[in-house]
Amino acid sequence: MPVELDLDGAVVLVTGGVRGVGLGITRAFQRAGAVVVTCARRPAEVPGASFLPCDVRDADQVGELVSRIVADHGRLDVVVNNAGGAPFALADKASPRFHQKIVELNLLAPLLVSQAAYAVMREQPSGGSIVMVSSVSGRRPSPGTAAYGAAKAGLDNLTASLAVEWAPKVRVNALAVGMVLTEQSHLHYGDSAGIEAVARTVPLGRLASPDEVGACAVFLASPLASYVTGATLPVHGGGEVPAFLAAANTEGESS
């Protein structure tokens, strides 16, 4: 019997789903027919989606968030832990408090949200699905964002561990996201020339769009991925062309 992408009427929480990658994820679930609730610390308007204020690093606020969603909609089918990020800061220059806050946002907050969601999903006949938004920074050196990279590496491991603990009622997967073109891209890559130069280091020759990341999140949450759990899906356009290829001065074939 064929399996279809069927999220019509599903209740979905996208943390930080108000801009950038998060907004792309929100839009993708809306196109799939889901009822989307977003949250962030600061008020924001997202067409077609409900918004609830929440600091996902605060366990009490997270508990209230999930309770409100269930009270309003009767259930919670999907959670996308998207809230995260980090400004550039060299490891020896950043304060202990800075590192702590980065780990809290990118590792401990997804755990808090997932715990609260699981308490609801495990009681639902249909269970639920959790998608973590991780990063390629968790799989390679992350100079300038060391705590962020370490937190994302932890998030990949957390994904695999929760998938085992919470099976079979709740599936838990992650996206290892590469470089994405958003309204904040200039902060990371510079002006348009810098962005174009960075894009040339990606095998597909461009940065991802937020909607493309969203499509992958929808796939993992949908029945199309019903036998997928504990997986981290690379969404990076092929990764990065190895630096040694640009540095080498030979055209000989590798063995």
C-alpha positions in Angstrom: 0.0 0.0 0.0 1.6 3.3 -1.0 2.5 5.8 1.7 1.7 9.5 1.2 2.8 12.7 2.6 -0.3 13.4 4.8 0.0 16.1 7.4 -3.4 17.6 6.8 -4.6 19.0 10.1 -1.6 17.8 12.1 -0.6 20.1 15.0 3.0 21.2 14.6 5.2 23.3 16.9 8.2 25.0 15.3 10.4 26.7 17.9 12.0 29.9 16.5 9.7 29.5 13.5 9.3 33.2 12.8 12.3 34.1 10.6 15.2 32.6 8.6 15.3 28.8 8.5 12.5 28.6 11.1 10.2 30.6 8.9 11.0 28.3 5.9 10.1 25.3 8.1 6.8 26.9 9.2 5.9 27.6 5.6 6.7 24.1 4.5 4.4 22.6 7.1 1.7 25.0 6.2 1.9 23.9 2.6 1.6 20.3 3.8 -1.7 21.2 5.5 -0.6 21.3 9.1 -1.8 23.6 11.8 1.4 25.4 12.9 2.3 27.0 16.2 5.5 29.0 16.4 7.3 30.4 19.5 10.1 32.8 20.2 11.1 35.1 23.1 9.9 38.2 21.2 6.4 38.7 19.7 6.2 38.1 16.0 3.6 37.7 13.3 3.7 34.8 11.0 0.8 34.7 8.4 -1.4 31.6 8.9 0.4 30.4 12.1 -0.3 30.9 15.8 2.4 32.5 17.9 3.1 31.9 21.6 5.9 33.7 23.5 8.4 31.3 25.1 12.0 31.1 26.2 12.8 27.5 25.3 15.7 27.5 27.8 13.1 27.8 30.7 11.5 24.6 31.7 8.5 26.2 33.2 7.8 28.3 30.1 8.2 25.2 27.9 5.7 23.3 30.0 3.2 26.1 29.8 3.8 26.3 26.0 3.0 22.6 25.4 0.0 22.7 27.8 -1.4 25.7 25.9 -1.0 24.0 22.6 -2.8 20.9 23.8 -5.5 23.0 25.4 -6.1 24.9 22.2 -5.8 22.1 19.7 -6.3 18.9 21.6 -3.0 17.3 20.7 0.6 17.8 19.5 1.7 15.7 16.6 5.1 17.2 15.5 7.8 19.3 17.2 10.6 20.9 15.2 13.3 22.1 17.5 14.7 24.9 15.3 15.5 27.6 17.9 19.3 28.0 18.1 22.3 29.7 16.7 25.5 31.5 17.9 27.4 34.7 17.2 31.0 34.5 16.1 33.3 34.4 19.2 36.8 32.8 19.5 36.8 30.2 22.3 39.6 31.8 24.3 37.9 35.3 24.2 34.3 34.3 25.1 33.2 34.2 28.7 32.1 31.0 30.6 28.6 32.5 30.7 28.6 33.0 26.9 29.5 29.3 26.4 26.9 28.2 28.9 24.1 30.2 27.1 25.1 28.7 23.7 24.9 25.2 25.0 21.7 25.9 26.8 20.0 27.2 23.6 21.4 24.6 21.2 21.4 21.4 23.2 19.5 21.7 26.5 16.5 23.6 25.2 15.7 21.0 22.5 15.9 18.4 25.3 13.4 20.4 27.4 11.0 20.9 24.6 11.2 17.2 23.5 10.6 16.0 27.1 7.5 18.1 27.4 6.3 17.0 23.9 6.9 13.3 24.6 4.8 13.4 27.7 1.9 14.3 25.4 2.8 12.2 22.4 3.2 9.0 24.2 -0.4 9.1 25.3 -1.7 9.7 21.8 -2.8 6.7 19.7 -0.8 8.0 16.7 2.3 8.9 18.8 4.3 11.7 17.3 7.4 12.9 15.6 10.3 15.2 16.8 12.7 16.8 14.4 15.9 18.4 15.6 17.5 21.1 13.5 21.2 20.3 13.9 24.2 21.6 11.8 27.2 20.5 9.8 29.1 22.4 12.5 28.5 19.3 14.8 30.3 17.1 12.3 33.4 19.2 11.5 35.6 21.8 13.2 33.7 24.9 14.1 36.3 27.7 14.7 34.7 30.8 16.0 31.6 28.9 17.1 33.2 26.1 19.1 30.5 25.8 21.8 27.8 25.8 19.1 29.5 23.0 17.2 30.0 21.0 20.3 26.3 21.5 21.2 25.2 20.4 17.8 27.3 17.3 18.0 25.6 16.6 21.3 22.2 17.2 19.6 23.0 14.5 17.0 23.8 12.0 19.8 20.7 13.1 21.7 18.6 12.4 18.6 19.9 8.9 18.4 19.4 8.2 22.1 15.9 9.6 22.3 14.9 7.6 19.2 15.8 4.4 21.1 14.2 5.4 24.4 11.0 6.7 22.9 10.3 4.1 20.2 7.9 2.9 19.0 5.4 5.7 19.9 7.6 8.7 19.0 10.1 9.0 16.1 13.1 11.4 16.7 15.3 12.5 13.8 17.6 15.5 12.9 18.7 17.6 10.0 22.4 18.4 9.7 21.9 21.8 8.0 24.7 23.5 6.0 24.8 27.0 4.8 21.4 28.7 4.2 20.6 32.0 2.5 18.6 34.1 4.9 18.2 37.7 5.9 21.1 37.2 8.3 23.6 35.7 5.8 25.6 38.9 5.5 26.5 38.6 9.2 28.3 35.3 8.4 29.5 35.7 4.9 29.7 39.4 4.1 28.3 41.2 1.1 26.8 39.7 -2.0 30.3 39.0 -3.4 31.2 37.2 -0.2 28.1 35.1 -0.3 28.7 34.2 -4.0 32.3 33.2 -3.1 31.1 31.0 -0.2 28.4 29.4 -2.4 31.1 28.3 -4.9 32.6 26.1 -2.1 29.4 24.0 -2.1 29.2 21.2 -4.7 25.7 22.3 -5.7 27.0 25.8 -6.2 24.7 27.7 -4.0 23.4 28.1 -0.5 20.1 26.4 0.6 16.9 28.2 0.8 14.9 28.1 4.1 12.1 26.4 2.2 14.4 23.6 1.1 15.3 22.9 4.7 11.6 23.0 5.6 10.8 20.4 3.0 13.3 18.0 4.6 11.7 18.6 8.0 8.3 17.8 6.6 9.6 14.6 5.0 11.0 13.4 8.3 7.8 14.2 10.2 5.5 12.6 7.6 4.4 9.1 7.0 6.8 8.9 4.1 9.5 8.5 6.8 7.5 6.1 9.0 10.4 3.7 9.3 13.0 6.4 9.9 14.1 7.2 13.5 17.4 8.0 15.1 18.7 9.4 11.8 20.5 12.7 11.0 19.9 13.7 7.4 22.6 15.9 5.8 21.0 19.0 4.1 24.2 20.7 2.9 24.3 20.6 -0.9 27.1 18.0 -0.9 29.1 19.5 1.9 32.2 21.4 1.2 34.8 20.9 -1.6 38.0 19.7 0.2 40.4 22.5 0.7 43.4 20.5 -0.5 41.9 20.3 -4.0 42.2 24.1 -4.3 45.6 24.1 -2.8 47.1 21.3 -4.8 49.3 22.2 -7.8 48.9 19.0 -9.7 46.3 17.7 -12.1 47.2 14.1 -11.6 44.5 11.5 -10.7 44.1 10.4 -7.2 44.4 6.7 -6.4 
